[in-house]
């Protein structure tokens, strides 16, 4: 990547795993009283990841819950709990990452978000986390009904912000998502920790 000091690039952040510590296991560990094996068996049995992605693609949460409860009635209470207690899947922000946002803004970097999330649940996050208001724009998969790593969502964001991919730095904790962005011409940072992200931004002379 070239030196970007003179012309601060648009930075595009993923949400879960980069800005906040989202993981459904934060909630389900409580519901399973810390029995990790039983929790993992449940998540695998109901195909939780695939089910959740359907909401990220725009399916109404209530519809998704009812469909999964009908398929696994023995787990109905656990399935409904994720809808009713979704906020407990995020114990809080990754504060060291959040602490990087203000200096980036002061340096003139436009801040954008690109997240796979239910539109309904992200609306809750917007109200709960004031730092989301620092972003110029956040594209939510549930609103556009396309999820990463589908190239169409990256292209939709570029069209929205009016910038070519080569000018943008895309930051995500998923290697699949960063690879898809790279193949479209984005500069990318595979997020592993706030300290590693800070080091990368300093190396690029963005910070």
LOLUM-668762 format. One record per residue (C-alpha): x, y, z; residue in one letter; residue number from 1. Coordinates in steps of 0.001 Angstrom, whole numbers. Each point is the difference from the previous one (the first is absolute). Layout:
<rs>
R         x         y         z   aa     i
R         X         Y         Z    A   NUM
...
</rs>
This chain:
<rs>
R         x         y         z   aa     i
R         0         0         0    X     1
R      1195      3496      -763    X     2
R       554      2819      2482    X     3
R     -3433      1471       636    X     4
R      1034      2853      2330    X     5
R      -587      2819     -2467    X     6
R     -3461     -1083     -1041    X     7
R     -1764     -1804      2857    X     8
R     -1967     -2907     -1455    X     9
R     -3548     -1016       778    X    10
R        92     -2718      2660    X    11
R     -2727     -2647       -97    X    12
R      -541     -1888      3247    X    13
R     -1732     -3262       713    X    14
R     -2105       103      3201    X    15
R       -81     -3334      1838    X    16
R      3463     -1158      1040    X    17
R      1627      3330      -890    X    18
R     -1954      2725      1774    X    19
R     -2044     -2118      2401    X    20
R       481     -3436      1520    X    21
R     -3022     -1678     -1635    X    22
R      -357     -3727       505    X    23
R     -3240     -1910       697    X    24
R      2003     -2168      2402    X    25
R       140      2898      2450    X    26
R     -3736      -504       485    X    27
R      -152     -3767      -388    X    28
R      2736      -663      2561    X    29
R     -2380      1482      2563    X    30
R     -2916     -2070     -1250    X    31
R      2072     -3188       131    X    32
R      1537       832      3387    X    33
R      3468      -100     -1520    X    34
R      -410     -3472     -1550    X    35
R      1988       739     -3149    X    36
R      -469     -3437     -1559    X    37
R     -3787       145       342    X    38
R       -56      3546     -1340    X    39
R      2048      -913     -3058    X    40
R     -2171     -3048      -628    X    41
R     -3108      2191        18    X    42
R      1512      2618     -2331    X    43
R      1071     -2709     -2434    X    44
R     -3298     -1897       186    X    45
R     -2143      3020      -865    X    46
R      2526      1235     -2615    X    47
R       135      3302      1836    X    48
R      2497      1708     -2309    X    49
R     -1994      -733     -3153    X    50
R     -3245       973      1725    X    51
R      1429      3284      1229    X    52
R      1337       884     -3455    X    53
R     -3568      -114     -1321    X    54
R      -843      2889      2341    X    55
R      3172      1754     -1157    X    56
R     -1388      -344     -3534    X    57
R     -3157      1821      1005    X    58
R     -2365     -2640      1374    X    59
R     -2227      1327      2760    X    60
R      1265     -1229      3367    X    61
R     -3410     -1136      1217    X    62
R      -460     -2011     -3192    X    63
R      3413     -1604       416    X    64
R      -660      -888      3630    X    65
R     -3350     -1603      -752    X    66
R      1452     -2007     -2875    X    67
R      2836     -1375      2135    X    68
R     -2273      -690      2973    X    69
R     -2288     -2002     -2279    X    70
R      2988     -2023     -1181    X    71
R      1464      -506      3495    X    72
R     -2892       369      2469    X    73
R      2084     -1609      2742    X    74
R      2321      3019      -161    X    75
R     -2661      2693      -366    X    76
R       862      1808      3217    X    77
R      3682       148      -912    X    78
R      -768      1239     -3502    X    79
R     -2372      2695      1240    X    80
R      2562      1098      2572    X    81
R      2369      1181     -2722    X    82
R     -2668      2328     -1363    X    83
R     -1158      1206      3402    X    84
R      3473       349      1543    X    85
R      2062       833     -3081    X    86
R      1750      2873      1756    X    87
R      1703     -2525      2296    X    88
R      1848     -1404     -3023    X    89
R      2028      3245       117    X    90
R      1539       519      3439    X    91
R      1401      3297     -1202    X    92
R      2151      1869     -2500    X    93
R      3615      -853      -735    X    94
R      1071      3245      1627    X    95
R      3585        61     -1302    X    96
R     -1415       -56     -3551    X    97
R     -2530      2697       839    X    98
R      2849      2112      1385    X    99
R      1568        42     -3485    X   100
R     -3060      1565     -1628    X   101
R       332      3553      1303    X   102
R      3654       411     -1046    X   103
R      -930     -1364     -3426    X   104
R     -2811      2520      -283    X   105
R      2348      2797      1065    X   106
R      2375     -1019     -2786    X   107
R     -2832       349     -2502    X   108
R      -656     -3676      -719    X   109
R     -3603      -556     -1080    X   110
R     -1429     -2831      2090    X   111
R     -2445     -2540     -1414    X   112
R     -1433     -3289      1195    X   113
R      -893     -3200     -1827    X   114
R     -1637     -2562      2236    X   115
R     -1840     -3278      -292    X   116
R     -2879       559      2402    X   117
R     -3733      -199       343    X   118
R     -1413      3453      -701    X   119
R     -2193      -319      3098    X   120
R      2862      -876      2309    X   121
R      2369      2600     -1431    X   122
R     -2622      2642       716    X   123
R       351     -1003      3673    X   124
R      3781       306      -238    X   125
R      -244      3493     -1511    X   126
R     -1919      1191      3056    X   127
R      2283     -1766      2465    X   128
R      3431       943     -1379    X   129
R       518      3740      -576    X   130
R      3246      -560     -1919    X   131
R     -2040     -1309     -2932    X   132
R     -1077      3596      -520    X   133
R      3591       896      -849    X   134
R      -250     -1901     -3270    X   135
R      -866      1826     -3194    X   136
R     -2078     -2968     -1123    X   137
R      -521     -3636      1017    X   138
R     -1328     -2542     -2477    X   139
R     -1934     -2766      1771    X   140
R      -469     -3269     -1867    X   141
R     -3519      -471      1335    X   142
R     -1018      3310     -1563    X   143
R      1454      -710     -3458    X   144
R      -735     -3752       213    X   145
R      3510     -1050     -1041    X   146
R      2676     -1398      2321    X   147
R      3773        23      -122    X   148
R      1929     -1515     -1734    X   149
R     -2415       455     -2933    X   150
R      1783      2516     -2270    X   151
R     -3257      1849      -545    X   152
R       -46      1446      3517    X   153
R      3499      1438      -378    X   154
R      -952      1523     -3341    X   155
R     -3215      1394      1490    X   156
R      2014      1721      2725    X   157
R      2424      1471     -2532    X   158
R     -2907      1350     -2020    X   159
R     -1501      1510      3147    X   160
R      3182      1765      1115    X   161
R      1206       867     -3487    X   162
R      3532     -1316       355    X   163
R      2007     -2569     -1993    X   164
R      1195     -3096      1869    X   165
R      3705       805      -359    X   166
R      -474      3120      2136    X   167
R     -1667     -1907      2852    X   168
R      1414     -2062      2868    X   169
R     -2330     -2813      1066    X   170
R       376     -1393      3537    X   171
R     -1635     -3306       983    X   172
R       782     -2913      2306    X   173
R     -1102     -2539     -2643    X   174
R      2639     -1114     -2484    X   175
R     -2772      -985     -2416    X   176
R     -1370      3535        77    X   177
R      3388      1693      -348    X   178
R       902     -2304     -2894    X   179
R     -3207       880     -1822    X   180
R       724      3695       488    X   181
R      3589      -416     -1162    X   182
R     -1148     -1741     -3164    X   183
R     -2140      3062      -763    X   184
R      2989      2300       374    X   185
R      -370      1183      3609    X   186
R      2989       417      2234    X   187
R      -691     -2250      2980    X   188
R       987      -606      3604    X   189
R      -884     -3352      1527    X   190
R      -895      1032      3552    X   191
R      1481     -2197      2725    X   192
R       132      2384      2952    X   193
R      -282      3731       686    X   194
R      3775       160       566    X   195
R       674     -1717     -3335    X   196
R     -2412      2364     -1776    X   197
R      1681      3020      1559    X   198
R      3396     -1308     -1088    X   199
R     -1249      -482     -3572    X   200
R     -1454      3514      -116    X   201
R      3264      1434      1313    X   202
R      1979     -2042     -2537    X   203
R     -2139      1467     -2766    X   204
R       483      3462      1555    X   205
R     -3756       411       297    X   206
R       383       494      3764    X   207
</rs>
